Amino acid sequence: MKYITTQIANMALREIVKNLVMGIGPVRRMRLRRRRTATTAPSLQTLFIYAFRLPSICIKYGGSVVGKEVIEIGPGDNLANGLTFLALGAKSYTALDRFPGPYSSPTAKSWYRLTRDNFEGTFGHKWPDLSPESFPEAYPTIRTFATPVESAPALKADIVCSHNVAEHVSDLRSFAEANKRMLNANGIAIHVVDFGGHNWELDPHDPFMFRRLPSWLWSAMGSNRGYPNRIPFDEFTSIMRESGLDVFARDLKPFRYDAAVQEATFVCKPRLSCGIPG
């Protein structure tokens, strides 16, 4: 226990220093210009996580995306998900991100090329006439907004989705209301949420240690760095439902040493809509 306590104290001190430094304007601006989704060029493993997983989940619970208008919240440093959605037949793709990435950078292009090269083997569809080299700048059906979802412009879509983003929003009620506002009458929102500690599960027998850290300490370590909001599964579900959405939790993944939910996919529809997602 003494070792763990010392380890936590040392880690907390390092995180506090990093958080203070990130609060310095020039440092923050410089850091935000760096890649976040992937620190290196894409690999097959990261490709399936950041380019194919979310579209696959949207198809699993929402059906075909052909002709659908898609909004993704927080895509990160590239629009590989967006390219995949278009390749699957989506009508349009809109990205909302508080800190948009370099979507046309050489690294982003390498993501797009790898997406093309592995698309058919993953989805069983031939690659359409989409050029990774001119994506996204040459495609008017791609729109990007440098804004948090809570203050996004008036947008409507058939699919609103995100991957490991909702656990970072500071105001979940506003996030839920934005989902309801953006969905078409028969639309569907799909969010993959990670309720873990994001590297703060130091003791494998105590995966909830990060939740018990005092709020002031948690804020001191991560207020400038996008730390998880620590909203647990049950509360998250209730808040989403209170916004007027029908919410169905799917693919529940428990913590390794506890039955509590570590990750879940939330399938949401405007209330009074017909049908329950499978």
N, C-alpha and C positions, 0 to 999 in steps of 0.2 A: 504493500500500500504506500509506503514511504517513497518507493521508486516512482510509482505512478503519480503521486502528488508532486514530486519534484519535476517529473517530466511535463506534467500539465502546467506547472508554474513557469517553467522555462519556455514552453511553447507559447503560453499566453503573453509573456513579456515580448517575445519576438513579434507576435501578431500585433500587439499594441503599437510597437515602434513602426511596423509596416503601415498600419492604419493611419498613424499620425503623419507619416511621410506622404501617404496617398492623399491626404487632405490639403497638401500644398499645391496650389493651382498649376504651376508649370510642370511639376512632377506628374500630377494626375493626367494632364493633357498628353504628356509624352507616353505614359503607360497605356493610355487608351488607344494610341496609334499602333500598339503591338498586337499580335495575334492572340486570341483568347480561346477559340474553340479547339484549335490544335496548334501546338507549339512547333510542329515540324510539318513536312509535306505529308499528304494523306497516305494511309496504308489501307489494305483491304479491311483490316479490323475496324479502324476508325470510320472508313467509308460506310460500312453497314450500320454504324451507330448514328452518324451525322448526315447521311444522305438517303438511306433506304428505310431505316426503322420507322420514322414518323409517317411517311407516305404509306408504308405497309400496314401500320396500325389504323390509319384513316380508312383504308380499303376494308380492313377486317371488320370494323364497326360501323362504317358509314357507306359501304358499297363503292361502286365505281366512282372515280373522280372525273370521268369524261364529261366535259362541258361545265364543270363546276368552277366557281370562283373561290379561291383559297386565300386566307389570311394566316400567316405564321407570325407568332409573337416571339421575339427574341431569337432570330436564326443564328446569331453569332457573327463569325468573320467571313462567311461565304454563304452563297445561296444554292448550295447543292440540293437541298430539299426542294427548293423552287424549281430547279432544272428537272428533278425527278418528277414532280407533280405535272409539269408541262409535258414531259415525255410520256406520261401516263394518260394524257388527254385533257388535263385541266384547261379551262378557258382562260384563266388569269391567275396570277400569284402576286400577293402583296406582303411585304415584309415590314414589320414594326419593330424597331429596336432603339432603345434609349442611346446606345452607343453603337451605331452601325459600323460594320467592318469594311475593310478594303475589298469590296465585292468584285473588282476587276483586276486585282493584283495578280502577279505571276503565281503566287501560291494558290489563290482562289481558282485560277485557270487550271492548275494541276488537279484540283478537286473535281472540276467539271469534266476534264478529260477522263479521269478514272471512273466517274459516274457513268459516262457514256460507255466506256469499255466493259463495264460489269453489269449494265442495266439488263440486257437480254437474258443473261444467265440467272439473274435474280428474279425478274418478273415474268419471263417467258414471252415478252413482247419485243418486236424489232425496234431498234432505235429510230425515231422519226427524224425529220429534217431539222435538226437543231444543232447549231455549231457551238461547241464549248469555247472556241476562241473568240467569238463575238458575243458571248453571253456574259452579263445580262444587258449590256448597253445597247445592243441592236434589237432588243425585243420590247415593243411597247406594251405588251401584256404583263410585263414585270414592273411593279411599282415599289419603291422603298420610301419609308418615312423615318426620319431621325426623331422619334418621339416615344415616350412610354405609352403603353396601351391605354392607360387611364385617361390620357389627354389626346388620344388619336383623333384625327378629323372624322367627319361623318362618312363611315364606310359600311358596306354591307357585303356579306359573303355567304356562300353555302357551307363552307367549312372554315372554322376558326381553330387553330391548333398550336401546340407548343410542345417542346421536349425539354424537360428538366429546367423549366423557367419559373413556373408558378410558385415554387418554394422559395424564390428570391424576391418576390414582389413585396413592397412595404405595406401596401393597402390591399388586402385580398378582397375586401368588399367592393372596392372600385374596380378591381380586376374582374370580378364576377359580373358586375353591372355592365362593364364594357363588353363582355362576351354576349350578354343578352341583347345589348344595343346593336351589336354588329351582325348578329345572326339573322338571316332571312327566316321567314315563317317556318319553312321546312328544313332549316339548316341544322347543323350539328357541330358542337364544339368538342374537341378531343385533346386532352392534356395529359401528358405523362409527367408524373410528379415524384420526385425523390425526397422522402421524408428522413433520410439519413443525416448524419452529422457532417458530411462533406470533409472527410479527413479528420474529424474530431471524435471518431469512435476508437479512442486509444486503447481502451480495455475491451478485448473481444467479448468478455462476459458482461459488459455493461455498456451496450450500444446507446443508451440514453443519457450518458454522462453529459453530452453537449447540451441537453435540455435543462439540466440542473444548474448549469453555470449561471451566476447572477446576471440579470439583465444589463446592469451597468457594465459588467465585464465583457459580456457578449458584444455590446455596442462599442465599447472601447477597442475591441479587437477587429470589428468588421463593419462599422457604420459607413466607411468610405470604400468598402471593398466588396459589397454585394453578398455578405454572409446570409445563410438561410434564415428565413423568418421564424423557424421553429414551430410553426403551426402544425399540430399533429393531424393524423388522418381524419378522425371523427369530427374535429372542429372544422377542418378544411371542407369536408363534405357538407356540413350544416350551413356554412357561409355560402357556398355555391348554391345550395337549394333555396336559401332565404332570398336570393336575388330574383327568383322567379323561374329558375331552370329545373327541369327534371334531370336528376343526376344519377348515373349508374356507375359504380366503381367496378372495374374489370382488372384481370391479371394481377391480383393482389400478391405481392411478394413480401413475406415476413422477414424480420430480422433473423439472422442466423441462429441466435441464441434466445429468441423470444418470439411469441406469436403476433406481436404488434406489427403493423404494416410499415414496411420500409419503402416500397414503391408501389404505385397504383396508376392505372390509366382511367381517367375520368371521361365518361361519355355523357354529354349534356345536350339537351334539346329545350327549346322554348316550351314552357308549360302549356298544356292543353294540346300539344301536338299528338299525333296518333302514332302508335307503335312504340315498342320498347326495343332498344338496341339489343342485339344478340350477345 
